[in-house]
Amino acid sequence: MTFLELAKTILEEIKKPLNANEIWEFALQKGLDKKIGTKGKTPWSTLGAQIYVNIRDKKDSVFAVTETRPKRFYLKTLVNNQTDLIELQLEESENKIIKSKPQYYEKDLHPFLSYYGYYYLKCYTKTLNHNKSEKKGFGEWVHPDMVGCYFPLDEWKPEVFELSSSIGNVSIRIFSFEIKQELNFNNLREAFFQTVSNSSWANESYLVAAKIQNDEEFSYELKRLSSSFGIGVIKLDIDDPDSTEIILPSRYKEYLDWDTINKLTMNSDFKEFLKRIKVDISSKEIRKEKYDKIYAAEDLIKTIRKC
C-alpha cells in the first residue's frame, strides 16, 4: 500500500477533513501502517508531503485541502458543494476546541518550569506577580511570567570565579519565560510576539507551553518565528516533568538590554530578583529559598491532576 492509498482509505472511512498527523493516527489504530513498506522516522510528514505534491501536480487528484488553519485534507468525492465543505470544517473546528481545552491554569505550570529550570537549565527561577507592577502606561505586554538566573558558582573553581569577578565578568546567564496553557494557530502570533515584547531583553528567551499543536504546518510556522526572532520554545510535560524539553533553542544574546531591564523594575518581584542576584554573587552563596520552590516530580503530577 502506498501513502496515497492509505490516505484515501482513511478519508473514505472517516468522512471528514484530517491533517497528516490525524490520518496517520487513524492508520495506526487500524493497523494500516504495517502495509506501508519504508516509513522513515516521521511517516506522517512523508504522508502530508505526498498528498500536497499530488494535489499540486495532478489536476485530477482525488485529494483537496481546506483553506482554514490548520489545513486539512479531504476527498473531493465526499463533498458535493462548498457549503458541505464549510460545514465539515466548522464541525471539526468546534470539536477540536472542546476536546483540547486544558483543565489547568497557566499559574499551575509555573512549578513545572521551576523544576525543569533547576534540574536541566541549572537556573534559579522567580515568578513575577503582575499585580505588583506600577502602572506607567507602557502597554499591555510589559512583564514576562517568570525569570531565572544561572550562576557558575557550583561549576567554577573559587579562584576562577574570584578572577572573573575582579574583571567584571561573572558570566551569569539570565533567562526570561512567557508561559501559555497551550499553543495553536489561534494564539501563536499573539503569544509569540508577547514573548518578543516581554522577554527579548534576556540572554535566553523562551515561550513555554504544556500543549503544542501537533501539525506540520503549525510546526513550520513555529520554527520560522523562532528562527527569525531567536525565541526558544519549551514543551512542558505535566505527566512526566523529567520529559520536559526544549523543542526549539533560544538564540543566546551576549549582552542584556539594560534599558528594558530598568523598565521592568516597575515590578517589585523583578526588582527583588535583581537584588538577590547581586547578593548571591557577592556572598558566593546561592540562597535557594529566596527563589521559587522546587517540588518533587511526583508532587507536581499530583497537583496538576487535582485541577
C-alpha positions as a printed Julia matrix, in Angstrom:
307×3 Matrix{Float64}:
   0.0    0.0     0.0
   1.3    3.47   -0.85
   0.95   6.53    1.39
  -1.64   7.96   -1.0
  -3.68   4.75   -0.97
  -3.53   4.73    2.83
  -4.72   8.35    2.99
  -7.58   7.67    0.56
  -8.7    4.63    2.59
  -8.74   6.59    5.87
 -10.5    9.65    4.44
 -13.17   7.48    2.8
 -13.91   5.82    6.13
 -13.71   8.85    8.46
 -15.56  11.14    6.02
 -14.2   14.43    7.31
 -11.1   16.6     6.68
  -7.96  15.42    8.51
  -4.38  16.65    8.7
  -1.47  14.31    8.02
  -0.9   13.54   11.71
  -4.56  12.62   12.2
  -4.59  10.41    9.11
  -1.53   8.57   10.39
  -3.05   8.16   13.87
  -6.14   6.51   12.37
  -3.87   4.33   10.23
  -2.04   3.15   13.35
  -5.34   2.33   15.07
  -6.44   0.24   12.08
  -3.07  -1.41   11.52
  -2.67   0.04    8.04
   0.81   1.3     8.87
   2.02  -2.29    8.63
   1.06  -2.33    4.95
   3.45   0.53    4.16
   6.94  -0.51    3.08
   9.6    2.03    4.05
   8.12   4.52    6.52
  11.1    6.5     7.84
  11.24   8.28   11.2
   8.38  10.71   10.5
   5.89   8.88    8.27
   3.17  11.49    8.89
   5.44  14.14    7.33
   6.06  11.93    4.31
   2.32  11.3     4.05
   1.48  15.02    4.14
   4.2   15.91    1.63
   3.0   13.28   -0.84
  -0.61  14.47   -0.62
   0.46  18.11   -1.17
   2.53  17.13   -4.22
  -0.36  15.06   -5.59
  -2.76  18.0    -5.24
  -0.26  20.42   -6.81
   0.84  18.29   -9.75
  -2.34  16.45  -10.71
  -5.46  18.27  -11.84
  -7.46  15.08  -11.42
  -6.17  14.44   -7.88
  -8.78  12.81   -5.63
  -7.47  14.97   -2.77
  -8.1   18.6    -1.88
  -7.01  20.81    1.01
  -9.07  23.16    3.17
  -8.46  26.91    3.31
  -8.7   27.03    7.1
  -5.87  26.79    9.6
  -4.65  24.24   10.28
  -5.06  22.91    6.76
  -6.71  19.52    6.39
  -7.06  17.08    3.52
 -10.34  15.68    2.22
 -11.62  13.69   -0.74
 -13.35  15.66   -3.49
 -15.89  12.87   -3.93
 -17.16  13.3    -0.37
 -18.01  16.99   -0.79
 -20.92  17.83   -3.06
 -20.54  21.59   -2.8
 -18.75  24.36   -0.94
 -21.48  24.52    1.7
 -20.86  20.9     2.66
 -17.14  21.6     2.99
 -17.66  24.67    5.18
 -19.98  22.69    7.46
 -17.42  19.91    7.76
 -14.67  22.38    8.66
 -16.8   24.22   11.22
 -17.87  20.97   12.86
 -14.29  19.75   13.08
 -13.11  23.1    14.45
 -15.76  23.16   17.18
 -14.98  19.58   18.21
 -11.27  20.33   18.37
 -11.78  23.35   20.63
 -13.92  21.37   23.06
 -11.52  18.41   23.18
  -8.35  20.46   23.55
  -9.45  22.81   26.33
  -6.9   22.39   29.14
  -8.09  21.58   32.65
  -5.44  23.72   34.33
  -4.38  27.35   34.57
  -1.17  28.98   33.45
  -0.15  29.54   37.07
  -0.33  25.76   37.63
   2.5   25.36   35.12
   4.97  27.63   36.91
   6.23  24.93   39.35
   6.84  22.6    36.39
   9.03  25.21   34.74
  10.87  25.86   38.02
  11.58  22.13   38.27
  12.89  21.96   34.72
  14.87  25.17   35.12
  16.58  23.97   38.31
  17.49  20.46   37.19
  18.08  20.92   33.47
  18.94  24.59   32.85
  20.8   24.89   36.17
  18.95  28.14   36.89
  17.0   29.52   39.82
  13.62  30.9    38.81
  11.39  33.66   40.12
   7.69  34.1    39.33
   6.69  37.73   38.72
   3.34  38.78   40.13
   1.85  41.23   37.64
  -0.24  42.81   40.39
   2.97  44.11   41.95
   3.73  46.37   38.99
   3.47  50.11   38.88
   1.14  51.29   36.13
   3.09  53.63   33.87
   1.32  53.2    30.57
   3.85  51.0    28.83
   1.13  48.94   27.2
  -0.36  45.53   27.73
   2.8   43.48   27.25
   5.39  44.55   29.79
   6.45  41.71   32.09
   7.48  38.1    31.49
   5.77  35.46   33.62
   8.99  34.09   35.07
  12.69  34.91   35.09
  15.69  32.83   36.0
  19.41  33.06   36.63
  22.25  30.61   36.08
  25.21  31.08   38.43
  28.61  29.49   37.68
  29.31  29.14   41.43
  28.67  25.39   41.5
  30.82  24.65   38.45
  33.75  27.06   38.62
  36.73  26.77   40.95
  36.8   29.58   43.57
  39.95  31.07   42.0
  38.3   31.29   38.59
  35.17  32.88   39.98
  37.15  35.44   42.0
  39.23  36.4    38.97
  36.15  36.77   36.74
  34.52  38.94   39.42
  37.56  41.17   39.69
  37.46  41.95   35.97
  33.68  42.4    35.93
  32.8   39.23   34.02
  30.94  36.81   36.29
  29.26  35.05   33.34
  25.84  34.64   34.89
  23.06  33.87   32.44
  19.61  35.48   32.69
  16.5   33.68   31.39
  13.05  35.07   30.66
   9.94  32.92   30.17
   6.44  33.53   28.83
   4.02  30.72   29.76
   0.85  29.61   27.97
  -1.55  26.75   28.62
  -1.27  25.71   25.01
  -0.04  26.91   21.63
  -2.11  26.58   18.47
  -2.88  28.6    15.35
  -5.45  30.65   17.3
  -2.92  32.14   19.71
   0.51  31.56   18.16
   1.22  35.05   16.83
  -0.09  36.86   19.89
   1.78  34.53   22.28
   4.97  34.73   20.26
   5.09  38.48   19.94
   4.15  38.84   23.59
   7.29  36.82   24.32
   9.34  39.04   22.0
   8.0   42.14   23.77
   8.41  40.82   27.31
  11.46  38.6    27.16
  13.89  39.52   24.39
  15.94  41.61   26.84
  17.44  38.47   28.44
  20.37  36.26   27.47
  17.9   33.49   26.64
  14.17  33.93   25.99
  11.57  31.17   25.87
   7.92  30.65   25.06
   6.64  27.8    27.25
   3.51  25.64   26.93
   2.22  22.28   28.15
   0.3   21.59   24.97
   1.59  22.42   21.49
  -0.43  21.71   18.38
   0.9   18.65   16.58
   0.56  19.76   13.0
   3.12  20.01   10.2
   2.06  23.46    9.05
   1.94  24.76   12.62
   5.41  23.34   13.37
   6.79  25.07   10.28
   5.36  28.44   11.36
   6.63  27.99   14.92
  10.13  27.2    13.65
  10.05  30.18   11.3
   9.14  32.6    14.08
  11.69  31.09   16.46
  14.46  31.35   13.87
  13.52  34.93   12.93
  13.46  36.33   16.47
  15.71  33.96   18.43
  12.94  32.92   20.82
  13.19  29.33   22.09
  10.24  27.03   22.79
   9.89  24.69   25.77
   7.26  21.96   25.91
   6.31  21.1    29.47
   5.33  17.51   30.21
   2.78  17.57   33.05
   2.64  13.77   33.15
   6.4   13.35   33.44
   8.27  16.56   34.42
  11.61  14.95   33.55
  10.43  14.61   29.94
  10.0   18.37   29.54
  12.23  19.51   26.68
  13.44  22.44   24.64
  11.96  21.75   21.21
  13.41  24.92   19.67
  16.56  26.5    21.17
  16.84  30.14   22.13
  19.45  32.23   20.37
  21.92  33.27   23.06
  22.42  37.03   23.38
  25.72  38.06   24.88
  24.53  41.45   26.09
  21.48  42.21   28.21
  19.11  45.01   27.25
  19.63  47.27   30.26
  17.05  49.86   29.21
  14.34  47.21   29.22
  15.63  45.76   32.48
  15.35  49.22   34.0
  11.75  49.44   32.8
  10.96  46.02   34.27
  11.93  47.22   37.75
   8.43  48.74   37.94
   7.59  45.22   39.14
   8.69  44.73   42.76
   9.26  40.97   42.28
  11.65  41.66   39.42
  13.42  44.33   41.46
  13.93  41.81   44.29
  15.18  39.26   41.76
  17.93  41.66   40.65
  18.89  42.44   44.24
  19.01  38.73   45.05
  21.39  38.01   42.17
  23.77  40.72   43.33
  23.74  39.47   46.93
  24.33  35.86   45.91
  27.24  36.82   43.66
  28.8   38.98   46.38
  28.41  36.32   49.05
  29.39  33.47   46.7
  26.44  31.55   48.13
  23.1   30.97   46.44
  20.14  31.23   48.82
  17.86  28.67   47.22
  14.92  29.53   49.48
  14.8   33.06   48.03
  13.73  31.74   44.64
  10.72  29.69   43.53
  10.28  26.48   45.49
  11.33  23.27   43.74
   8.82  20.45   44.23
   9.44  16.76   43.69
   8.22  15.43   40.34
   5.57  13.2    41.92
   4.17  16.13   43.89
   3.91  18.24   40.73
   1.94  15.49   38.98
  -0.47  15.14   41.91
  -1.05  18.9    41.95
  -1.89  19.24   38.28
  -4.27  16.26   38.4
  -6.34  17.94   41.1
  -7.08  20.95   38.89
